[in-house]
Amino acid sequence: MLLPLVAAGLALCAALLWLRGRPAGPEGARGRVCVAVLGDLGRSPRMQYHALALARHGHGVTLLGFLMLIAASFTQIKVPPAVYAHLSILDVLYFELGTKPHSDILCNEKIHIVSISELKVLQVGPKIFQYITKVIAQAIQLFYTMLKIDRPSYILLQNPPGLPSIAVTWMICLVRRSKLIIDWHNYGYTIMSLIHGKNHPIVQIAKWYEKLFGRLSDYNFCVTNAMKEDLQMNCNIKAITLYDKPASFFKETPLELQHKLYMKLAKDYAPFKRGTDSIYPDVEKSAFTELDIRNGNVTQVKERPALLISSTSWTEDEDFSILLKALEDYEEYVNDGIKLPSLVCVITGKGPLKKHYNRLIDKMHFKHIQICTPWLEAEDYPVLLGSADLGVCLHKSSSGLDLPMKVVDMFGCCLPVCAVHFQCLHELVKHDENGLIFRDSNELAEQLKMLLLEFPTGESKLYLFRRNLRASKQLRWDESWEQTVLPVFRNN
């Protein structure tokens, strides 16, 4: 019984290889690229940047991924008209605004969005059975969707998640005579190990699968030199390092735009509201800024709180108890008479552990610290980063080989960062130059005290870090992409 199955499998592989060797027919759109994510497109900025860069250089782009579908009415949808041509009626009816791709993606005529639905695990039988069922269903769905789209010359696939997307995409490339490019953001099996442990059978299978099918790609990119070396040493995969770089819209925010955002957020989040009603009717005031309506001048509020921001996917690789404990210590410093500003701590993002941490936050009672956990629209997030005083990053890579994109975006806004230590963080954060690296809550609390002690004067260490970031003349995504990725498409 087994022998016929093996023979059939070998025959299928031979047929696929023969098909790939044939010249591409006229149906293939010359230079078309499918940028694929087996995840939420709205929370995959690097792949969105790939799509925009490819479109800018004349490639037709199919952007494929989850749109995190939920019920919504037509009246709720604020999507540019051009995007309707790219979405089915079902997608339009169920488009979730909170995780929509950036407006530049939605308005670009060269980018065609194709949605795939996130499949929920069947709540029947053992966990292993549920997981296998989900993988098989995703594989069928992805294979069918990729067969329907216009034939691409290249498929640029994000990994993780790679199971089952790498194998499915490789098969599609064989059938449609396309080139497979994998962009390695991390390893999927190391993320799985955070939940199941390193020695769990599912984790070991995922590790074997990722190494085996990863070798079948035509080209590879990765996010750090450490990952490049690891791919070569442990997987025999040659990759090109493409560091995450901030997009052009990540920059310091002018006071006028800061005020508009604060007033917008004040409608839903108390920390942004003014403390008391202004005695001047011609002054519009937030917790941080005030607008003189008569002349349009915006100024910062005297003795305003410091704005601390952190962004997260609320997953196991970020321990937010570290930040919460550091904030408790900060509150004690203020109560002990140390001259520190009040804090507004904004933690943005969505994810499975958000409810857990919100429950912990609700039990904390501060006099000098306010915490809120909003989900920001794509256009508001860079504006808030460009308005903040300090960023905190708790991303601790599951593999130790990737870098937090949130820090990249913060640096694009010239925002100094305190980041938790892990293996290759030094490739991004230069300790005591553009930020600080900490190992535990006590060290973070001491850093917060040191950086905010002179707030908001220009003599503080915080100001020195910001000045260093301004002077660094950081390379932006578009420039980095043209130097690193564009030659791969031009030469092949």
SULURKA-V851354 format. One record per run of one state. SS is the DSSP state (helix for helix, strand for strand, loop for the rest). FROM is the first residue (numbers start at 1). LEN is the number of residues. If there is no record, write none. Layout:
# SULURKA-V851354
[[SS;FROM;LEN] [SS;FROM;LEN]]
This chain:
# SULURKA-V851354
[[loop;1;1] [helix;2;20] [loop;22;11] [strand;33;8] [helix;41;3] [loop;44;1] [helix;45;12] [loop;57;4] [strand;61;6] [loop;67;7] [helix;74;3] [loop;77;4] [helix;81;6] [loop;87;2] [helix;89;5] [loop;94;3] [helix;97;3] [loop;100;3] [helix;103;4] [loop;107;4] [strand;111;6] [loop;117;10] [helix;127;22] [loop;149;5] [strand;154;6] [loop;160;5] [helix;165;12] [loop;177;2] [strand;179;6] [loop;185;3] [helix;188;9] [loop;197;4] [helix;201;14] [loop;215;4] [strand;219;4] [loop;223;2] [helix;225;11] [loop;236;4] [strand;240;2] [loop;242;13] [helix;255;12] [loop;267;3] [helix;270;3] [strand;273;1] [loop;274;9] [strand;283;4] [loop;287;2] [strand;289;4] [loop;293;4] [strand;297;4] [loop;301;5] [strand;306;6] [loop;312;6] [strand;318;1] [loop;319;2] [helix;321;15] [loop;336;7] [strand;343;6] [loop;349;5] [helix;354;9] [loop;363;6] [strand;369;4] [loop;373;5] [helix;378;8] [loop;386;4] [strand;390;4] [loop;394;1] [strand;395;1] [loop;396;9] [helix;405;8] [loop;413;4] [strand;417;4] [loop;421;4] [helix;425;3] [loop;428;3] [strand;431;1] [loop;432;3] [strand;435;4] [loop;439;2] [helix;441;12] [loop;453;8] [helix;461;11] [loop;472;5] [helix;477;8] [loop;485;1] [helix;486;6] [loop;492;1]]
